[in-house]
């Protein structure tokens, strides 16, 4: 398959998808369905501000808990360990 035919096939398929795919989204709601009220200003503010702030808080708390440094090294001792050189190393 040559490059121009590949390009033509790509362009044709993209154009077809752009024309056919949104057809289902353009359908109207049935007339027999009840029309629901929209959210009030409080609902939209919770949706647009409250949820992101809550997610940020949860991520921040989890990050703070998981990144703590829990290891406490032992206090240094006064003992001096001297190697005698008689240790058989394998």
Buried (B, 14 or more C-beta within 10 A) or exposed (E): EEEEEEEEEEEEEEEEEEEEEEEEEEEEEEEEEEEEEEEEEEEEEBEEEEEEEEEEEEEEEEEEEEEEEEEEEEEEEEEEEEEEEEEEEE
